[in-house]
Amino acid sequence: MPKSKRSKVVHMTNVNKKTREHKERLFENIRECVPQYQYCFIFNVDNMRNTYLKDVRQELSDSRLFFGKTKLMARALGHGPEDSYADNIYKLTPYLKGTVGLIFTNRAPEQLLPFLENLASDKVDFARAGAKATRDFVVPYGTVHATGGEVPAEHDVPIGHTLEPELRRLGVPVRMVKGRVVLEEGPKGGDVGEGYVVCKEGDVLDSRQTRLLKLFSVCLSEFKIKVVAYWSAATSEVTPVNPEAMDGVEGDNDEASD
């Protein structure tokens, strides 16, 4: 039969799947770093963003940072005394859970720990679905402003009328009054005298809430790096730093990079 001349969908994006060679190269790179550096730190990331992690990597140009599948990293370090790649480094393996990575460096802990804390102190972004709200956000009744009441009305501007249909679609009881978007009081608008409650501190945000937060330019996700534990080549000991950062953490990383 002749080949079909019907239109075919051609995907312009091409995502390279991690091959076995790539994983083995990451495995070998981790092992090569063990004898080259004095310390191996395990760090945990809150509200992961690749752009911010790239900044960290650039700031630590004298060190090596690995962020890959935890099972692979654990295999590289070892699971017990019999397969530990260096004395007692296998004791880091229990901390390899969730969104964690490895930093190999010659910087002492008293130098690296405050450096990482300060490095991530000003990195905020819009929250994603599944994240926890770090504070309340309530849109006041009356004319809706661009920041939803985050700044005084005299320093803000009314929200664009083109956003009124989307706000209603997202469940916010608004209507147009003399060319302005106005939030009406009602049973769906939160407590009387307060406003429309988008989220309360501690809420697990859904996609509707995160969209509303983004519409009002409210950033609730703070990129944080917490060192969980580190291994010292000089003492061959593992020192816990912030083990509570692992509370409730399960699963494995899907990314792999170095």
Buried (B, 14 or more C-beta within 10 A) or exposed (E): EEEEEEEEEEEEEEEEEBEEEBBEEBBEBBBEBBEEBEBBBBBBBBBBBEEBBEBBBEEBEEBBBBBBBBEBBBBBBBEEEEEBBBEBBBBBBBBBBBBBBBBBBEBEBEEBBEBBEEBBEEBBBBBBEEBBBBEEBBBBBBBBBBBBBEEEEEEBEBBEEEBBEEBEEBEBBBEEEEEBBBBBBEEEBBEEEBBBBBBEEEBEBEEBBBBBBEBBEBEBBBBBBBBBBBBBBEEEEBBBBBEEBBEEEEEBBEEBBB
